[in-house]
Amino acid sequence: MCFWSEKKPNLTPIYHARIFLAQRRSMKTLTELAADLNIPYYRIKYAHLSGKLQEPEKVGGIRIYSRKMIDKVRAYFAGSKNNP
């Protein structure tokens, strides 16, 4: 059987992102970060869209938060809870 006739697995971008996250345990997606901070995900998304928080890197269209970005988001929302 030739290499071009072998069936290759259909790897979606989400699958690639999950492989990437498995390699980097300190990174999180938007929904995982929101769950850890106990806030709705759209509040974080709105902070990015309004320019209050820097946009994180995206892998396959999914926001991937590094440890440094997680700390920035946590500090931003800790300050906003004190000032409603």
N, C-alpha and C positions, 0 to 999 in steps of 0.2 A: 504494500500500500504506500502510495506517495504521500509526502508531507502535506501537500495542498489539498488532498482529498480527505484527510483526517478531520473528523468533526471536532471543532474547538468549542470550549464552553463559552456561553454568552455571559460575560461579566459586565454587569451594569455599573454605572458610576457609584451607586450606593454601596455595592459590594466592595469596590475598590476603597471607598472611604472607610468601611468597617475594617478592612484589612489594615489600612493605615492606622486607624485608632487602636487596633489590637497591638500593633507594634509600639505605639506611643501611649502607654496607659495614663500618662499625666495630661493628655488632651481630652477635650470633651466637645460634644455637639451642642447646639443651641438649646435643644430640649433637655439634655442631661444637665447643662449648667443651670437652666431655669428651675429644674426640679431640685437641684442641690441648694439653690438660693431661696427656694420656696416662693417664687414669684412667677407670674405668667410669662411665657416665652415672648409674647408680643411687646412687653415692656422693654426687654433687651433689644429687640428688633427695632422698636421705635427710637431708642437712644442712638442706635447706629444711623438710622435714616435721618434723624434730626441733627446729626453731627456732634452729639455730646460724647459719644464713645467712638473710638477708631474701629473701622470695619476689620474683622479678623480674616485670615486666609480662608479660601474656599477650596474644597476638594470635591469634585463632581457636583458642584452647586450647593454643597453643605458647608455651613460655617464650622470651622475647626478652631477651637480656643486653646491656645497654649497656656502653660502655667502662669506666665506673665500677664496674658490677657484676662485670665480668670481672676487674678488678683485685682486688676484694674476695674473689672465689672463689679466684683464684690465690694470694693471701696466706693465706687460710684453709688451703688444702691444702698450701702450702709449710710452714706451721707444723705441720700434722698429720703430715707425713713425718718431721719431726725427733722427734716424740713419738708412737711407735706405739701 
